[in-house]
Amino acid sequence: MGLRERKADKLPSNAHRRAPKQEKECAKRIGGTITPRSGAGDVKGDVRIKGYARIECKTTLQKSFSITRELVRKIEEAALASQGELPAFCIEFLNPDGERDCEIAVVPVFVLEMLGLQRTR
């Protein structure tokens, strides 16, 4: 089924179907909460550990996922405006059957620097 046919029939792709599950699993693993409406309201980001981290979850069937400057700025601004939370991305790559193949986390370098500083204290 091609992309045009899927849009015409309004059938969600495997990645779209998997996204809410990814957010729920991510929140459970790290002890966070899911943001209502996936950040479409006042609170941005998909998962939040209040006062500590703001995570944007992404799911893809593709072999790669591009993180744009705009995407980074949005999560950074939301995180830093909320008591200095740390921004992060959780990217899940799916196999052709729509099952998780691998998952990675991406953070701005300053987050790694902050984590390193906290470790030495």
Buried (B, 14 or more C-beta within 10 A) or exposed (E): EEEEEEEEEEEEBBBEEBBBEBBBBBBEEBEBEBBEEBBEEEBBBBBBBEEBBBBBBBBBBEEEBEEEEEEBEBBBEBBBEBEEBBBBBBBBBBEEEBEBEEBEEBBBEEBEEBEEEEEEE
